[in-house]
Amino acid sequence: MESSILFVLVLALLFLGVPIAIALGLSSVIVIAFFSTDSMSSVALQLFTASQNYTLLAIPFFILASAFLSTGGVAQRIIRFAIASVGHMRGGLAMASVLACMLFAALSGSSPATVVAIGTIAIAAMRQTGYSKEFAAGIIANAGTLGILIPPSIVMVVYAAATDVSVGRMFLAGVIPGLLAGVMLMVGIYINARIRGLKPQPFPGFGEIVSAGKDAAAGLFLIVVILGGIYGGAFTPTEAAAVAAVYAFLVALFIYRDMGPLKGRKWVREEDGHAARNGFLGLVYAFTLYVTILIFGFFLVPDSTLQTRQMLAIVVSLVALVAYLAWREGTGAPKALVASLPLWARGIKDIVLGFPAACFHRDTRKVLVDSGKTTIMLMFIIVNALLFAHVLTSERIPQTITDWMLGAGFNWFTFLIAVNLLLLLGGQFMEPSGLLLIVAPVVFPIAIQLGVDPIHLGIIMIVNMEIGMITPPIGLNLFVTSGITGMNLVRVVKAALPFTGILMIFLVIVTYVPWISTFLPTILMGPELVTR
């Protein structure tokens, strides 16, 4: 009885146009007040407990990191690198747009942010080279969904908080599916390009690939910092989110200098000599190599101590520095290092003098305000959804549904079909995090009872959320794509439909080939231990 009233209240409020957070919270309070034996004090307790959730602390930091990277020139540099890498194939610019979305997804953790950051530049570039506006919009709308599948992902953090599974395992589980989804979209583009007879672009040469890679390296290095730091044991996923926010701030304002008080002041300028440039770049490469070895040395030699990895990193970095300067400068390597010192002094001076102004600059304030608005909106949904989950648990609704499904003869195969149908339908009307927080507490106990791996279930749910973001009437990516292209929603839906079919095939593969999701978490962290 209580379960029927709860779900009817939620659906009625949603159809009346009430915001999802209020619909979840108000329906839960009504059920507790009038139909449940639970005390009203549990409402305050659950709201307080939800706000103290350590895992959820990662969300505002990832949102802030995404905002800095989207505002800075990271997206433009990633697109250049993607075009240099795959732009020479048939349909290469479209494939490069998918690759750029994959790379930016690994930095932002947000689908709408990926669509805005990459789509704003990539759609215009595709239009200039002869692609139709519909084709370009369809690609970006679908490729942008990878923002919640490729780690780090905000939606993965939400699922982990709702089900008490490991955030680190979820991040690992998204790597192979994310790569597979991107490759499948690229294959679809290539086939389309062959059918339409599109000519490949000339190969830009390995020099352009290297140059574009170096230009984008500072932004892409965030992937190494986050994932390497988590799995290397340097910090937890929540701490990784905080590190990502600080790193994104430093990259946008002090390394790329695309915003803030240092905008336009380059580290290396035209008047700097050849030797000074090489000395400067040599030290940058050596330091980057040092940090990379320090992080990934844990995987190469799992039993090594931090001191051992530091010594290895120092030796390899010094050897690489000497080799690079010997190649570029010959016997003038020491002079190149000395000549680079004024460049470092000038750059560090700019940072020290500009840091106070950067913290209060209008660009920084805008990023903080925008990310704050997004965080408040999302956290308000999450807190109310966790209250809704508390009511489900206290009324034993998941257990009742589990007993019914087992009695009806459901097995893991048919259960996953039911989950997919439920999420595909719900995804058309609800925001991903809200839908996931409603459905996860219900289906999670059933999945465990039927032997479905909780990490595998999480990836299935996230892929469904992806498809929900490009299906009307409430597909968020459709609205964002419509906004950046000026196309009406109907045209965007028609443009996205062919590539949505590819994601539907991908959903079937992910659902019934579990090792795609579980291989990396199991081999690197062992099997998931379910504690509830």
Sequence and secondary structure as in RCSB ss.txt:
>XXXX:A:sequence
MESSILFVLVLALLFLGVPIAIALGLSSVIVIAFFSTDSMSSVALQLFTASQNYTLLAIPFFILASAFLSTGGVA
QRIIRFAIASVGHMRGGLAMASVLACMLFAALSGSSPATVVAIGTIAIAAMRQTGYSKEFAAGIIANAGTLGILI
PPSIVMVVYAAATDVSVGRMFLAGVIPGLLAGVMLMVGIYINARIRGLKPQPFPGFGEIVSAGKDAAAGLFLIVV
ILGGIYGGAFTPTEAAAVAAVYAFLVALFIYRDMGPLKGRKWVREEDGHAARNGFLGLVYAFTLYVTILIFGFFL
VPDSTLQTRQMLAIVVSLVALVAYLAWREGTGAPKALVASLPLWARGIKDIVLGFPAACFHRDTRKVLVDSGKTT
IMLMFIIVNALLFAHVLTSERIPQTITDWMLGAGFNWFTFLIAVNLLLLLGGQFMEPSGLLLIVAPVVFPIAIQL
GVDPIHLGIIMIVNMEIGMITPPIGLNLFVTSGITGMNLVRVVKAALPFTGILMIFLVIVTYVPWISTFLPTILM
GPELVTR
>XXXX:A:secstr
 HHHHHHHHHHHHHHTT  HHHHHHHHHHHHHHHT SS THHHHHHHHHHHT TGGGHHHHHHHHHHHHHHTTHH
HHHHHHHHHHHTTSTTHHHHHHHHHHHHHHHHH  HHHHHHHHHHHHHHHHHHTT  HHHHHHHHHHHGGGGGTS
SS HHHHHHHHHHT  HHHHHHHTHHHHHHHHHHHHHHHHHHHHHHT        HHHHHHHHHHHHHHHHHHII
IIIHHHTTSS HHHHHHHHHHHHHHIIIIIS  SSTTTT  SS TTS HHHHHHHHHHHHHHHHHHHHHHHHHHH
STT  HHHHHHHHHHHHHHHHHHHHHHHHGGGHHHHHHHHHHHHHHHHHHHHHHHHHHHHSHHHHHHHHHHHHHH
HHHHHHHHHHHHHHHHHHHTTHHHHHHHHHHHTT  HHHHHHHHHHHHHHHHTTS HHHHHHHHHHHHHHHHHHT
T  HHHHHHHHHHHHHHHTTSSSS HHHHHHHHHH   HHHHHHHHHHHHHHHHHHHHHHHH THHHHHHHHHHH
 S     
